[in-house]
């Protein structure tokens, strides 16, 4: 037995054997990295049983990459004595390994901060309030920023730099940035107000600060709106928080209103019959609320009789509302023609002295 042990030790001292063993270690870690990462995540996620879901985890690929570089690092440690790798070179290798490990896991944690991740689903399930993707995306951007800042600090420490000088310089720069970033702070506060009050969401049609269109994106700094001219407008959140916002998408119904101007010589019985017929047709219309129908002889103008027609329709979408309005107009005009009533222009007669 002692002879076998001596033989193994003697073989291990040979550079070619050590190199072959090191390559075998690298190969084993690279081949087994997927399986080890899978089993590790499966153990941590006790409730999750589907392999596809486990492999879609944000930490799966970072863990797989870590195991691969771990194999390389262990292989280097295994051959360092045989190939006389000095302490300075090993220190560089060690720092490189730690920095790569930090970057890999930072990237993995950052990937978890997206609206389709398990973290986002968990937040939605546990939150008592409805949280939209725009709000989560902005919050996650801040989270990713914190991860990257912490990662940068850890790397700087690992490289051996003194943070005191950096912090002192950052303090002076911070004062300058604070003075220069007052508007940014206002926009961030405005974004927080929008997320808390939720006056609109992505996809809503809003009108604010002389612009109206569909909301495409909400960030902590600004809100992006695509106007009906297909232009994109970025409005600072500070402006939105101080302005009156009209959210047309929140309408539960739209008002239909029009006026008819009849000839002044139209018989009053025909006027009354016309109004009754218009009201009867509107009552039969499915998209119109019956209680909202108003057909009245509103005014006697200089050159005729003014009939006001008003109602609410449940066609909220702008395109469907225009189509609904068109159908109602056709029906009213048909009634006017059936009653043989003459319409006049809404024009006031102006008498000029000569």
C-alpha positions as CSV (number, residue, x, y, z in Angstrom):
1,X,0.0,0.0,0.0
2,X,2.9,2.3,0.9
3,X,4.4,1.7,-2.5
4,X,1.1,2.6,-4.3
5,X,0.8,5.8,-2.3
6,X,4.4,6.7,-3.1
7,X,3.8,6.0,-6.8
8,X,0.7,8.3,-6.8
9,X,2.7,11.1,-5.1
10,X,5.5,10.6,-7.6
11,X,3.1,10.8,-10.5
12,X,1.4,13.9,-9.2
13,X,4.7,15.7,-9.1
14,X,5.1,15.3,-12.8
15,X,4.0,18.5,-14.6
16,X,2.3,16.6,-17.5
17,X,0.1,14.6,-15.0
18,X,-0.8,17.7,-13.1
19,X,-1.7,19.5,-16.3
20,X,-3.8,16.6,-17.4
21,X,-5.6,16.5,-14.1
22,X,-6.2,20.3,-14.2
23,X,-7.7,20.0,-17.6
24,X,-9.9,17.2,-16.4
25,X,-11.1,19.4,-13.5
26,X,-11.9,22.2,-16.0
27,X,-13.7,19.7,-18.3
28,X,-15.7,18.2,-15.4
29,X,-16.9,21.6,-14.1
30,X,-17.8,22.7,-17.6
31,X,-19.8,19.5,-18.3
32,X,-21.5,19.4,-14.9
33,X,-22.2,23.2,-14.5
34,X,-25.7,23.0,-16.0
35,X,-26.7,20.0,-13.8
36,X,-25.2,21.5,-10.6
37,X,-26.9,24.9,-11.3
38,X,-30.2,23.1,-12.0
39,X,-30.1,21.0,-8.8
40,X,-29.0,24.0,-6.7
41,X,-31.9,26.2,-7.9
42,X,-34.4,23.3,-7.6
43,X,-33.3,22.8,-4.0
44,X,-33.7,26.5,-3.3
45,X,-37.1,26.7,-5.1
46,X,-38.9,23.9,-3.3
47,X,-42.3,24.7,-4.8
48,X,-41.0,24.9,-8.4
49,X,-40.9,21.5,-10.1
50,X,-40.9,22.4,-13.9
51,X,-37.4,22.1,-15.4
52,X,-38.2,24.9,-18.0
53,X,-39.1,27.3,-15.2
54,X,-36.0,26.5,-13.3
55,X,-33.8,27.1,-16.3
56,X,-35.5,30.4,-16.9
57,X,-34.5,31.6,-13.4
58,X,-32.4,34.8,-13.5
59,X,-29.7,33.1,-11.4
60,X,-29.4,29.9,-13.5
61,X,-27.0,31.2,-16.2
62,X,-24.9,33.2,-13.7
63,X,-24.5,30.2,-11.5
64,X,-23.6,28.1,-14.5
65,X,-21.0,30.7,-15.5
66,X,-19.6,30.8,-12.0
67,X,-19.1,27.0,-11.9
68,X,-17.1,27.2,-15.1
69,X,-14.7,29.9,-13.9
70,X,-14.5,28.1,-10.6
71,X,-13.3,25.0,-12.4
72,X,-10.6,27.1,-14.1
73,X,-9.5,28.7,-10.8
74,X,-9.3,25.3,-9.1
75,X,-7.3,23.9,-12.0
76,X,-4.8,26.8,-11.7
77,X,-4.5,26.2,-7.9
78,X,-3.8,22.5,-8.7
79,X,-0.8,23.2,-11.0
80,X,0.6,26.4,-9.4
81,X,3.3,24.6,-7.4
82,X,4.5,22.4,-10.2
83,X,4.7,25.2,-12.7
84,X,6.1,27.7,-10.1
85,X,3.4,30.3,-10.4
86,X,4.6,33.1,-8.1
87,X,2.5,34.8,-5.4
88,X,2.1,38.0,-7.5
89,X,0.7,36.2,-10.4
90,X,-1.6,34.2,-8.1
91,X,-2.8,37.4,-6.5
92,X,-3.8,38.7,-9.9
93,X,-5.6,35.4,-10.7
94,X,-7.4,35.5,-7.4
95,X,-8.5,39.1,-7.8
96,X,-9.6,38.3,-11.4
97,X,-11.6,35.3,-10.1
98,X,-13.3,37.4,-7.4
99,X,-14.1,40.3,-9.8
100,X,-15.6,38.0,-12.4
101,X,-17.6,36.2,-9.7
102,X,-18.9,39.6,-8.5
103,X,-19.8,40.7,-12.0
104,X,-21.6,37.4,-12.8
105,X,-23.8,37.4,-9.8
106,X,-24.5,41.2,-10.0
107,X,-25.7,40.6,-13.5
108,X,-27.8,37.7,-12.3
109,X,-29.4,39.8,-9.6
110,X,-30.0,42.7,-12.0
111,X,-31.8,40.4,-14.4
112,X,-34.2,39.5,-11.6
113,X,-35.3,43.1,-11.7
114,X,-37.6,43.0,-14.7
115,X,-41.4,43.0,-15.1
116,X,-41.6,39.3,-16.3
117,X,-39.5,37.8,-13.5
118,X,-40.6,35.7,-10.5
119,X,-39.8,38.7,-8.3
120,X,-42.3,40.9,-10.3
121,X,-45.0,38.2,-10.0
122,X,-44.4,37.9,-6.3
123,X,-44.7,41.6,-5.8
124,X,-47.9,41.7,-7.7
125,X,-49.4,38.8,-5.7
126,X,-48.4,40.3,-2.3
127,X,-49.3,43.9,-3.1
128,X,-52.8,45.1,-2.1
129,X,-52.8,47.7,-4.9
130,X,-52.7,47.1,-8.6
131,X,-49.1,47.7,-9.9
132,X,-48.6,48.2,-13.7
133,X,-45.5,47.3,-15.7
134,X,-44.4,51.0,-16.0
135,X,-44.3,51.5,-12.3
136,X,-42.5,48.2,-11.7
137,X,-40.0,49.0,-14.5
138,X,-39.1,52.3,-13.0
139,X,-38.7,50.8,-9.5
140,X,-36.6,48.0,-11.0
141,X,-34.4,50.5,-12.8
142,X,-33.5,52.0,-9.4
143,X,-32.9,48.5,-8.0
144,X,-30.6,47.7,-10.9
145,X,-28.7,51.0,-10.4
146,X,-28.2,50.2,-6.7
147,X,-26.8,46.7,-7.6
148,X,-24.4,48.2,-10.1
149,X,-23.2,50.8,-7.7
150,X,-22.6,48.3,-5.0
151,X,-20.8,46.0,-7.5
152,X,-18.5,48.9,-8.6
153,X,-17.7,49.6,-4.9
154,X,-16.8,46.0,-4.3
155,X,-14.6,45.9,-7.3
156,X,-12.8,49.1,-6.3
157,X,-12.2,47.6,-2.9
158,X,-10.9,44.4,-4.3
159,X,-8.5,46.3,-6.6
160,X,-7.0,47.9,-3.5
161,X,-8.0,51.5,-4.0
162,X,-8.6,53.8,-1.1
163,X,-12.2,54.8,-1.0
164,X,-11.6,57.8,1.4
165,X,-10.3,59.9,-1.4
166,X,-13.0,58.8,-3.8
167,X,-15.7,59.6,-1.2
168,X,-14.2,63.0,-0.5
169,X,-14.1,63.8,-4.2
170,X,-17.7,62.5,-4.5
171,X,-18.8,64.8,-1.7
172,X,-17.6,67.9,-3.5
173,X,-19.0,66.7,-6.8
174,X,-22.2,65.9,-5.0
175,X,-22.7,69.5,-4.0
176,X,-22.2,70.6,-7.6
177,X,-24.5,67.9,-8.9
178,X,-27.2,68.8,-6.4
179,X,-27.2,72.4,-7.5
180,X,-27.3,71.4,-11.1
181,X,-29.9,68.6,-10.7
182,X,-32.8,70.5,-9.0
183,X,-35.0,70.0,-12.0
184,X,-34.1,66.3,-12.1
185,X,-35.1,66.0,-8.4
186,X,-38.4,67.7,-9.2
187,X,-39.0,65.3,-12.1
188,X,-38.2,62.3,-9.8
189,X,-40.7,63.6,-7.2
190,X,-43.3,64.2,-9.9
191,X,-42.7,60.6,-11.1
192,X,-43.3,59.3,-7.6
193,X,-46.5,61.3,-7.4
194,X,-47.7,59.8,-10.7
195,X,-46.9,56.3,-9.5
196,X,-48.7,56.8,-6.2
197,X,-51.8,58.7,-7.5
198,X,-51.9,56.7,-10.8
199,X,-53.9,59.4,-12.8
200,X,-53.0,57.4,-16.0
201,X,-51.3,54.2,-17.2
202,X,-49.4,53.1,-20.2
203,X,-51.9,52.9,-23.1
204,X,-54.2,55.6,-21.8
205,X,-55.3,58.6,-23.9
206,X,-54.5,61.7,-21.9
207,X,-54.4,65.5,-22.5
208,X,-51.8,67.6,-20.6
209,X,-49.9,70.8,-21.2
210,X,-51.4,71.4,-24.7
211,X,-50.5,67.9,-25.8
212,X,-52.8,64.9,-26.1
213,X,-52.1,61.3,-27.2
214,X,-51.4,57.8,-26.0
215,X,-49.0,57.2,-23.1
216,X,-46.2,54.9,-24.3
217,X,-43.8,55.0,-21.3
218,X,-43.7,56.3,-17.8
219,X,-40.3,56.7,-16.1
220,X,-39.2,58.6,-12.9
221,X,-38.0,61.5,-15.0
222,X,-40.6,61.9,-17.8
223,X,-43.7,60.5,-19.5
224,X,-43.6,59.7,-23.2
225,X,-46.7,60.4,-25.2
226,X,-47.4,59.6,-28.9
227,X,-49.6,62.3,-30.3
228,X,-52.3,61.7,-32.9
229,X,-49.9,63.2,-35.5
230,X,-47.7,60.2,-34.7
231,X,-45.1,62.5,-33.0
232,X,-43.4,61.5,-29.7
233,X,-43.5,64.1,-26.9
234,X,-41.5,63.6,-23.7
235,X,-43.1,65.7,-20.9
236,X,-41.1,66.1,-17.6
237,X,-43.0,64.6,-14.7
238,X,-42.6,67.9,-12.8
239,X,-44.8,69.6,-15.5
240,X,-47.4,66.8,-15.3
241,X,-47.6,66.9,-11.5
242,X,-48.3,70.6,-11.6
243,X,-50.7,70.5,-14.5
244,X,-54.3,69.4,-14.9
245,X,-54.4,66.0,-16.6
246,X,-57.4,64.8,-18.6
247,X,-57.6,61.1,-18.9
248,X,-60.0,60.5,-21.8
249,X,-59.5,56.7,-21.5
250,X,-61.3,56.8,-18.1
251,X,-64.6,58.0,-19.6
252,X,-67.5,55.6,-19.0
253,X,-69.6,57.4,-21.7
254,X,-69.4,60.1,-24.3
255,X,-71.8,63.0,-24.9
256,X,-73.5,63.3,-28.3
257,X,-74.7,66.8,-28.9
258,X,-75.9,68.7,-32.0
259,X,-78.3,71.5,-33.0
260,X,-80.8,71.8,-35.8
261,X,-81.8,75.2,-37.2
262,X,-85.2,75.2,-38.7
263,X,-86.8,77.8,-40.9
264,X,-88.6,80.4,-38.8
265,X,-91.8,79.7,-40.8
266,X,-91.9,76.1,-39.9
267,X,-95.3,75.2,-38.3
268,X,-95.1,74.6,-34.6
269,X,-96.9,71.2,-34.9
270,X,-94.2,70.1,-37.3
271,X,-91.5,71.2,-34.8
272,X,-93.2,69.2,-32.1
273,X,-93.6,66.2,-34.3
274,X,-89.9,66.4,-35.3
275,X,-88.7,66.5,-31.7
276,X,-90.9,63.5,-30.8
277,X,-89.7,61.4,-33.7
278,X,-86.0,62.2,-33.0
279,X,-86.5,61.2,-29.3
280,X,-88.4,58.0,-30.4
281,X,-85.5,57.0,-32.7
282,X,-82.9,57.8,-30.0
283,X,-84.8,55.7,-27.5
284,X,-84.6,52.7,-29.8
285,X,-80.8,53.1,-30.3
286,X,-79.0,50.5,-28.2
287,X,-75.8,52.5,-27.5
288,X,-77.6,55.5,-26.1
289,X,-78.7,55.8,-22.5
290,X,-82.4,56.5,-22.4
291,X,-82.3,58.7,-19.3
292,X,-79.8,61.0,-20.9
293,X,-81.8,61.9,-24.0
294,X,-82.7,65.6,-24.3
295,X,-84.5,67.0,-27.4
296,X,-85.7,70.6,-26.8
297,X,-86.8,73.8,-28.6
298,X,-84.0,75.7,-27.1
299,X,-83.8,79.1,-28.8
300,X,-85.4,81.5,-31.3
301,X,-82.6,82.9,-33.3
302,X,-82.7,85.8,-35.8
303,X,-83.4,83.6,-38.8
304,X,-85.0,80.5,-37.4
305,X,-85.7,78.0,-34.6
306,X,-83.0,76.2,-32.7
307,X,-83.5,72.6,-31.6
308,X,-80.9,71.1,-29.2
309,X,-80.3,67.4,-29.2
310,X,-78.2,65.8,-26.5
311,X,-77.5,62.3,-25.1
312,X,-74.8,60.0,-23.8
313,X,-73.5,57.0,-25.7
314,X,-71.4,54.1,-24.3
315,X,-69.1,54.1,-27.3
316,X,-66.1,55.4,-25.5
317,X,-63.4,54.6,-28.0
318,X,-62.8,57.6,-30.3
319,X,-63.2,55.7,-33.5
320,X,-66.3,53.9,-32.4
321,X,-67.7,57.1,-31.1
322,X,-67.3,58.8,-34.5
323,X,-69.0,55.9,-36.2
324,X,-71.8,56.0,-33.6
325,X,-72.2,59.7,-34.1
326,X,-72.4,59.3,-37.8
327,X,-75.2,56.7,-37.5
328,X,-77.2,59.0,-35.3
329,X,-76.7,61.9,-37.7
330,X,-78.0,59.8,-40.6
331,X,-81.1,58.9,-38.7
332,X,-81.9,62.5,-37.7
333,X,-81.4,63.7,-41.2
334,X,-83.8,61.0,-42.5
335,X,-86.4,62.2,-40.0
336,X,-86.0,65.8,-41.1
337,X,-86.5,64.8,-44.8
338,X,-89.4,62.6,-44.0
339,X,-91.1,65.5,-42.2
340,X,-90.3,67.7,-45.2
341,X,-88.7,70.3,-42.9
342,X,-86.2,72.9,-44.2
343,X,-83.0,73.4,-42.4
344,X,-81.2,76.8,-42.5
345,X,-77.6,77.9,-41.8
346,X,-76.7,79.0,-38.3
347,X,-76.0,82.6,-39.5
348,X,-77.0,85.8,-37.8
349,X,-78.3,88.6,-39.9
350,X,-76.3,91.8,-39.5
351,X,-77.9,95.0,-40.5
352,X,-75.6,97.7,-41.7
353,X,-76.6,101.4,-41.6
354,X,-76.0,103.3,-44.7
